[in-house]
Amino acid sequence: MPTTLEKISRWATELKLEQIPERVIDKAKLQIMSMMAAVYSGFPTRAARAIREVSLLSRANGRASVFPTGDKTSVTMAVMANAAASMALDFDDYLFMGHTGHSSVLASMALAEELGLSGEDLLRAQIAANEAEGRLGASVVLGHQNGQLWTHIHSMGSSLAGSLLLGLDHEACANAMALALYQPPMAMWPGFMGPDSKLLSAAWPARDGLYAARLASWGLTGPLNILDDKRGFGDKFAYQFLKQMLTGWGKVWVTDTLSYKIYPGCAYLDAAMDALFEVMAEFKKDTDRDLEPADVTKIQVSTTLLGTQMQKLVDSQDLAGITAVRANFSIPLSFAIAIRAGRLTPGDLDDTALDEASSHILALAEKVQVRHDWSMTLQMIETMMEHIPLGTLLAELDIRQLLAGGRDFSSGSGLLSDLRAQDVLRIAAFLWERTPRLVKKAGHVAAGGISRLVGTNSGDEQQQKFDLADIQMDKLGMPFGAQVDLTVRGHRSYSHRVDVARGAAGYDPAKTRGLVRKKFRDTAAGLIGEQKLEKAITLIENLQEVKELSELTEILSRD
């Protein structure tokens, strides 16, 4: 019987671009623009420059480009430098479930350029990597690391992309992924929420995944059962490994859920920033002038559990001063910077400028309060449940395993630290009131999971098995909402709520396309020039017609 990795490799190596829906390909093209914008934005930062210079000091020969300088080096050194820059200001993309672009886009681009491959080859490898990485992230969602701390997805994704671009057969491809997952990286929160080490989160894993593909091309073998063995990957990264998420290949596309950041910062920041700029616009309409820091008496930001836990994580770090990395995860700091500048762009996160204005930024940030709004969290859950058969998944959970050893779900992940017993009851009551039939159905199918806890066989033995193909990915949004209540001098108040951030899955696709193009233009124009910029957009939008990727990478590099 084939292992999980062998099933994945068989699907990937047989995948043809014409089998991928056009809407998915279009999203992948936007992902390239958005990720290049992230690279350009991070390029000037001190930490990205350090990693770039060290990478180039290796004097490795190759044809892969470091952006935007156009320096040529080996594939592994290029992806190191580019992935580090793309993480510098947290201006990357995300999907269900993972921040895949650092590897799916940048590793694929580096190797495709090195090998003289086409735009079609790039898209095929990029999308396959997205699909594998998103599923691997979902498989360990019940674990001690989440979001961008799923750094192991980059090892698997780049090894898969590398295998496809190298033309490996399905056996060698499976071994490449097995090698990549044999010693998976495990990043830690203290190194992510403030220090420069954050920039290495995807750089090292993406590099090592490409090494794994090269080794597999020479016949090196790995543990093909690494995702199936009880002592394997799942045991180390999840309280309960959801191997069910590694399904639905070719039937459903996680690339459909790609969400593009319009502001540099964590994904949970975007809706709050949208709401802030709306209330600032209302203030200007009311007063015929821009909002000034001195006008602000108080700002209250109501958001989901995910947003408030992000804030708790950054507040828990003992950090001196204000850095771009710290601001990327802090709603109060980002708000203070945005109010002072009237915008929030990569240029507003220059470390020197932040340091010089730190006392003013901190003073304004103290007026911003972030609170958890259960109605928003529950609405987020309810919205996602409309497209995810959560009840079927719950029925398959082994509750005894989840509770074994008195595991503390709040430690490490930082996402569940205030989820108490009474809060679980509030969730149940809310969902019962809002969607009674949905809750009853979920409760019915969950009987199997509960029966395993109490040691009975009351569950329906014939119940439906969870399959990722049952998720309506093309309709699944990323509803990380927020509401901003601004109080200014004179006790005037302004309020605005945003349920889906601009550019996120679930937002208007036509508007998203315009936003991503603008993001790319704004970051690229000053580095590669207007003429190259417009040509780059044309090439990316017609990537299937690009016969050799160097045609694009040369345009993406400055003269």
C-alpha positions in Angstrom: 0.0 0.0 0.0 1.5 3.4 -1.0 2.5 5.8 1.8 1.0 9.3 2.1 4.2 10.8 0.6 4.0 8.3 -2.3 0.3 9.3 -3.0 1.3 13.0 -3.0 4.3 12.5 -5.2 2.2 10.4 -7.7 -0.4 13.2 -7.9 2.3 16.0 -8.3 4.4 14.3 -10.9 1.4 13.5 -13.0 0.0 17.0 -12.7 -0.4 19.0 -15.9 -1.0 22.8 -15.9 -4.2 22.3 -18.0 -5.7 20.2 -15.1 -5.5 23.3 -12.9 -8.5 25.6 -12.9 -7.9 29.0 -14.6 -9.0 30.8 -11.5 -6.3 29.0 -9.5 -3.6 29.9 -12.0 -4.7 33.5 -11.9 -4.4 33.5 -8.1 -0.9 32.1 -8.4 0.1 34.9 -10.8 -1.1 37.4 -8.3 0.9 35.6 -5.6 4.1 36.1 -7.7 3.4 39.8 -7.9 2.6 40.1 -4.2 5.6 38.0 -3.1 8.0 40.1 -5.3 6.5 43.2 -3.6 7.4 41.6 -0.3 11.0 41.0 -1.5 11.4 44.5 -2.7 9.9 46.0 0.5 12.3 44.0 2.7 15.4 44.6 0.5 16.5 47.9 2.2 16.2 46.6 5.7 19.4 46.0 7.7 18.7 42.4 8.5 17.8 41.4 5.0 21.0 43.1 3.7 23.1 41.2 6.2 21.6 37.8 5.1 22.0 38.8 1.4 25.6 39.8 1.8 26.5 36.6 3.8 24.8 34.5 1.1 26.7 36.3 -1.7 30.0 35.9 0.2 29.7 32.1 -0.4 30.8 33.0 -3.9 28.6 30.1 -5.1 28.3 29.9 -8.9 24.9 29.8 -10.5 22.3 31.5 -12.6 19.7 32.3 -10.0 18.9 35.9 -9.3 18.9 37.8 -6.0 16.3 40.5 -6.2 16.4 43.4 -7.0 20.2 43.6 -7.4 20.3 41.0 -10.1 23.3 39.3 -8.5 23.7 35.7 -9.7 24.5 32.9 -7.3 23.4 29.3 -6.6 19.8 28.4 -6.3 20.1 27.7 -2.5 21.9 31.0 -1.8 19.4 33.0 -3.9 16.4 31.5 -2.2 18.0 32.2 1.2 18.5 35.9 0.3 15.1 36.4 -1.4 13.1 34.5 1.3 14.7 36.5 4.1 13.8 39.8 2.3 10.2 38.6 1.8 9.9 38.0 5.5 11.5 41.2 6.7 8.3 43.3 6.9 5.7 40.5 7.0 4.3 41.7 3.7 3.8 38.1 2.4 0.6 36.2 1.5 -1.2 33.4 3.3 -3.7 30.6 2.5 -5.4 27.7 4.1 -3.2 26.9 6.1 0.2 28.5 5.8 2.3 31.3 4.6 3.6 29.4 1.5 4.9 32.0 -0.9 8.4 32.3 0.6 9.1 28.8 -0.7 6.4 28.0 -3.3 7.2 31.1 -5.3 10.8 32.0 -4.5 12.3 28.5 -4.5 10.4 27.6 -7.7 11.6 30.9 -9.4 15.2 30.3 -8.4 15.4 26.7 -9.7 13.4 27.4 -12.8 15.7 30.3 -13.7 18.8 28.1 -13.0 17.5 25.3 -15.3 16.3 27.6 -18.1 12.7 26.5 -17.7 9.4 28.1 -18.7 6.6 30.1 -17.1 4.4 27.0 -17.3 7.0 25.0 -15.4 7.1 27.6 -12.7 3.3 27.8 -12.3 3.0 24.0 -12.0 5.7 23.7 -9.4 4.5 26.8 -7.5 0.9 25.6 -7.3 1.8 22.0 -6.3 4.0 23.4 -3.5 1.1 25.6 -2.3 -1.2 22.6 -2.2 1.3 20.5 -0.3 2.3 23.2 2.2 -1.3 24.3 3.0 -2.3 20.7 3.7 0.7 20.0 5.8 0.0 23.1 7.9 -3.6 22.0 8.3 -2.5 18.5 9.5 -0.8 20.0 12.5 -3.2 22.8 13.4 -3.9 20.9 16.7 -0.3 21.5 17.8 2.0 23.8 19.7 2.9 25.9 16.6 0.7 27.7 14.2 0.8 30.2 11.3 4.3 31.3 10.3 5.8 29.0 12.9 4.9 26.1 10.6 8.4 26.5 9.1 8.5 22.9 8.2 6.0 23.4 5.4 8.7 25.3 3.4 11.0 22.3 3.5 8.3 20.0 2.1 7.1 22.6 -0.4 10.5 23.5 -1.9 11.5 19.8 -2.1 8.3 19.1 -4.0 8.7 22.1 -6.3 12.4 21.2 -6.8 11.5 17.6 -7.7 9.0 18.8 -10.4 11.4 21.3 -11.9 14.2 18.7 -11.9 11.9 16.3 -13.7 12.1 13.5 -11.0 9.9 10.5 -11.2 7.3 9.9 -8.4 9.6 7.6 -6.4 12.5 10.2 -6.3 10.0 13.0 -5.6 8.6 11.0 -2.6 12.1 10.5 -1.3 12.9 14.2 -1.7 9.9 15.1 0.5 10.9 12.3 2.9 14.4 13.7 3.2 13.0 17.2 3.8 10.8 16.0 6.6 13.3 13.7 8.2 14.8 16.6 10.2 12.0 19.2 10.0 12.8 22.7 11.4 11.1 23.8 14.6 11.1 27.6 15.0 10.3 29.1 18.4 8.2 32.1 19.4 10.9 34.1 21.2 12.9 34.2 17.9 10.0 35.2 15.8 8.2 38.1 17.5 11.0 40.7 17.5 14.6 39.6 16.7 16.2 39.5 13.3 16.1 35.7 13.5 12.5 35.9 12.2 13.9 36.5 8.7 15.4 33.0 8.7 12.1 31.3 9.4 11.5 30.3 5.7 15.0 31.0 4.3 16.7 27.9 5.8 13.8 25.5 5.3 13.3 26.5 1.7 17.0 26.2 1.1 17.1 22.7 2.7 14.1 21.5 0.7 16.0 22.3 -2.5 19.0 20.4 -1.2 16.7 17.4 -0.5 15.4 17.5 -4.1 19.0 17.5 -5.5 19.9 14.6 -3.2 16.9 12.6 -4.3 17.9 13.2 -7.9 21.1 11.3 -7.1 19.2 8.4 -5.7 19.3 9.2 -2.0 16.4 7.7 -0.1 14.4 8.9 2.9 11.7 7.6 5.3 8.7 7.3 3.0 6.5 6.5 5.9 7.4 9.7 7.8 3.8 11.0 7.7 2.3 7.5 8.5 4.5 6.1 11.3 3.3 6.8 14.8 6.8 7.9 15.7 7.1 10.2 12.7 6.3 13.8 11.9 2.8 14.0 13.2 3.8 12.8 16.7 6.3 15.6 17.1 4.3 18.5 15.7 0.7 17.9 16.7 -1.3 16.9 19.8 -3.4 14.9 17.3 -2.1 14.6 13.7 -4.9 15.3 11.2 -3.8 13.1 8.3 -7.3 13.6 6.9 -6.1 17.0 5.7 -3.6 15.4 3.3 -6.4 14.5 0.9 -8.4 15.9 -1.9 -5.5 16.2 -4.3 -6.6 17.6 -7.7 -10.2 17.9 -6.5 -9.9 20.9 -4.3 -7.2 23.7 -4.4 -6.0 25.4 -1.3 -4.5 28.0 -3.7 -8.1 29.2 -4.0 -7.8 30.7 -0.5 -4.8 32.8 -1.2 -5.0 36.1 0.6 -2.8 39.1 -0.2 -1.7 41.6 2.4 -2.2 45.2 1.6 -0.3 46.4 4.7 3.0 45.2 6.0 2.2 43.2 9.1 0.5 40.1 10.4 -2.6 38.9 8.7 -4.7 39.6 11.8 -3.8 43.3 11.5 -5.3 43.9 8.0 -9.0 44.2 8.9 -8.1 46.5 11.8 -6.1 48.7 9.5 -8.9 48.9 7.0 -11.3 50.0 9.8 -8.8 52.6 11.1 -8.4 54.2 7.7 -12.2 54.3 7.3 -12.7 56.2 10.6 -9.8 58.5 9.7 -11.6 59.3 6.4 -14.8 59.9 8.4 -12.9 62.3 10.6 -11.5 64.2 7.7 -14.9 64.4 6.0 -16.3 65.8 9.3 -13.5 68.3 10.0 -12.0 68.9 6.6 -8.5 68.0 7.9 -6.4 64.9 8.6 -6.5 63.2 12.0 -3.6 64.2 14.1 -2.1 62.3 17.1 -3.2 65.1 19.4 -6.8 64.6 18.4 -6.9 61.1 19.7 -8.3 60.5 23.1 -8.9 56.8 22.9 -9.0 54.0 20.3 -10.6 50.6 21.0 -10.0 47.8 18.7 -12.4 44.8 19.0 -11.2 41.7 17.2 -11.1 37.9 17.1 -9.4 35.6 19.5 -6.6 35.2 16.8 -6.0 38.9 16.7 -5.9 39.4 20.5 -3.6 36.4 20.9 -1.2 37.9 18.4 -1.1 41.0 20.5 -0.5 39.0 23.7 2.5 37.2 22.0 4.2 40.5 21.0 3.5 42.1 24.4 5.0 39.1 26.2 8.4 39.7 24.6 10.9 41.7 26.5 11.9 44.0 23.7 13.6 47.4 23.8 12.6 50.1 21.4 10.5 49.8 18.3 11.5 47.7 15.4 9.6 46.9 12.2 9.3 43.3 13.2 7.7 44.3 16.5 5.4 46.7 14.8 4.3 44.1 12.3 2.6 42.1 15.1 1.3 45.0 17.2 -2.0 46.7 16.5 -1.3 49.7 18.8 2.2 50.3 17.3 0.9 49.9 13.7 -2.0 52.3 14.5 0.3 54.9 16.0 2.6 54.7 13.0 -0.3 54.9 10.5 -2.0 57.9 12.3 1.3 59.8 12.3 2.0 59.1 8.6 -1.5 59.0 7.3 -0.8 55.6 5.8 1.0 52.3 6.6 3.6 51.4 3.9 6.9 49.6 4.0 8.7 53.0 3.9 7.0 53.9 7.2 8.7 51.0 9.0 12.3 52.2 8.5 14.1 51.2 11.7 16.0 54.5 12.0 12.8 56.6 11.6 11.0 54.4 14.1 13.8 54.8 16.6 13.9 58.6 16.2 10.1 58.8 16.7 9.8 56.0 19.3 8.7 58.2 22.2 5.9 59.8 20.1 4.8 56.4 18.7 4.7 54.7 22.1 2.7 57.6 23.6 0.1 57.3 20.9 0.1 53.5 21.1 -0.8 53.7 24.8 -4.2 55.2 23.7 -5.0 52.0 21.7 -6.7 49.2 23.5 -7.2 45.8 22.0 -10.0 43.6 23.2 -11.4 40.2 22.3 -14.9 40.3 21.0 -16.5 36.8 21.3 -19.2 37.7 18.8 -16.5 38.2 16.1 -14.7 35.0 17.0 -17.9 33.1 16.9 -18.9 34.7 13.6 -15.6 33.7 12.2 -16.1 30.1 13.3 -19.7 30.1 11.9 -18.6 31.6 8.6 -15.9 29.0 8.1 -18.2 26.2 9.2 -20.5 27.0 6.2 -17.8 25.6 3.9 -15.9 23.1 6.2 -17.5 19.8 7.3 -16.3 20.4 10.8 -18.7 18.0 12.4 -17.3 15.1 10.3 -13.8 16.0 11.4 -14.8 16.3 15.0 -16.3 12.8 14.9 -12.9 11.4 13.9 -10.9 13.1 16.7 -9.6 10.8 19.4 -10.4 13.0 22.4 -8.5 10.7 24.8 -5.4 11.3 22.8 -6.0 15.0 22.8 -6.4 15.0 26.6 -3.5 12.6 27.3 -0.8 13.8 29.6 -2.8 16.9 30.6 -1.6 18.8 27.6 -1.9 22.6 27.8 -3.2 23.8 24.5 -2.4 27.4 25.4 1.3 26.9 25.7 3.3 27.4 22.6 0.6 28.2 20.1 -0.5 31.4 21.8 -3.9 31.0 20.3 -6.0 29.5 23.0 -4.7 30.9 26.2 -8.0 32.4 27.4 -10.3 29.6 26.2 -11.9 28.5 29.4 -14.6 25.9 30.1 -17.2 28.7 30.3 -16.1 30.0 27.0 -16.6 26.7 25.3 -20.2 26.8 26.7 -20.6 30.3 25.2 -19.5 29.0 21.8 -22.0 26.2 22.0 -24.8 28.6 23.1 -24.0 31.1 20.4 -23.9 28.5 17.6 -27.1 26.8 18.9 -28.9 30.1 18.7 -27.5 31.1 15.4 -27.4 27.8 13.5 -29.3 25.1 15.5 -29.5 22.7 12.6 -25.8 22.9 11.9 -24.9 22.4 15.6 -27.3 19.4 15.9 -25.7 17.8 12.8 -22.2 18.5 14.2 -23.2 17.0 17.5 -24.6 13.9 15.8 -21.6 13.2 13.8 -19.3 13.9 16.7 -20.9 11.0 18.6 -18.2 8.7 17.3 -15.4 10.9 18.8 -17.2 11.1 22.1 -17.9 7.3 22.1 -14.2 6.7 21.9 -13.6 8.9 24.9 -16.1 6.9 27.1 -15.2 3.6 25.5 -18.5 2.8 23.9 -19.6 2.0 20.3 -22.5 4.4 20.2 -21.2 6.3 17.2 -22.4 5.5 13.7 -19.9 3.0 12.3 -21.0 4.0 8.7 -20.5 7.7 9.2 -18.9 9.8 6.4 -15.1 10.1 6.5 -13.6 13.6 6.4 -12.0 14.5 3.1 -10.5 17.8 2.2 -12.3 17.5 -1.1 -15.5 18.3 0.8 -14.3 21.8 1.7 -15.5 24.5 -0.6 -12.1 26.1 -1.0 -13.2 28.4 -3.8 -15.9 29.9 -1.4 -13.9 29.7 1.8 -13.0 33.2 3.1 -10.5 34.4 5.7 -12.9 36.4 8.0 -10.4 37.8 10.5 -12.6 40.8 11.4 -12.1 43.9 13.5 -14.0 47.0 14.7 -12.3 50.3 15.5 -14.0 52.8 17.8 -12.2 56.2 17.8 -12.8 58.9 20.3 -11.3 62.3 19.7 -11.2 65.6 21.6 -14.7 67.0 22.3 -16.0 63.5 22.9 -16.8 62.9 19.3 -16.6 59.3 18.2 -16.3 57.4 15.0 -16.7 53.6 14.5 -16.2 51.2 11.6 -16.3 47.4 11.4 -14.6 45.2 8.7 -15.4 41.5 8.5 -13.1 40.6 5.6 -9.9 42.5 5.0 -9.2 43.9 1.5 -7.3 41.4 -0.5 -8.2 38.5 1.6 -10.0 35.4 0.4 -13.7 36.3 0.4 -13.1 39.9 -0.7 -14.1 41.0 -4.2 -11.7 39.2 -6.7 -11.7 42.1 -9.2 -10.8 44.6 -6.5 -8.2 42.2 -5.1 -6.5 42.0 -8.4 -6.3 45.8 -8.6 -4.9 46.0 -5.0 -2.2 43.4 -5.7 -1.1 45.2 -8.9 -0.9 48.5 -7.0 1.1 46.8 -4.2 3.5 45.5 -6.8 3.7 48.9 -8.6 4.3 50.8 -5.3 7.2 48.7 -4.2 8.8 47.9 -7.6 8.7 51.3 -9.4 11.5 52.9 -7.4 13.8 49.9 -7.8 13.4 48.6 -11.3 11.8 51.7 -13.0 8.4 52.3 -14.6 9.2 50.7 -17.9 10.4 47.4 -16.5 7.5 47.5 -14.0 4.8 47.5 -16.7 6.6 44.9 -18.7 6.9 42.7 -15.6 3.2 42.9 -15.0 2.5 41.9 -18.6 4.9 39.0 -18.4 3.5 37.7 -15.2 -0.1 37.9 -16.4 0.9 36.0 -19.5 3.3 33.7 -17.8 2.3 30.6 -19.8 3.8 32.3 -22.9 7.2 32.9 -21.2 9.5 30.2 -22.7 12.5 30.9 -20.4 12.1 32.3 -17.0 15.2 34.5 -17.2 13.1 36.7 -19.5 11.0 37.6 -16.4 13.8 37.6 -13.8 15.9 40.0 -15.8 12.9 42.4 -15.8 12.4 42.0 -12.1 16.1 43.0 -11.5 17.3 46.6 -11.6 19.9 47.6 -14.2 
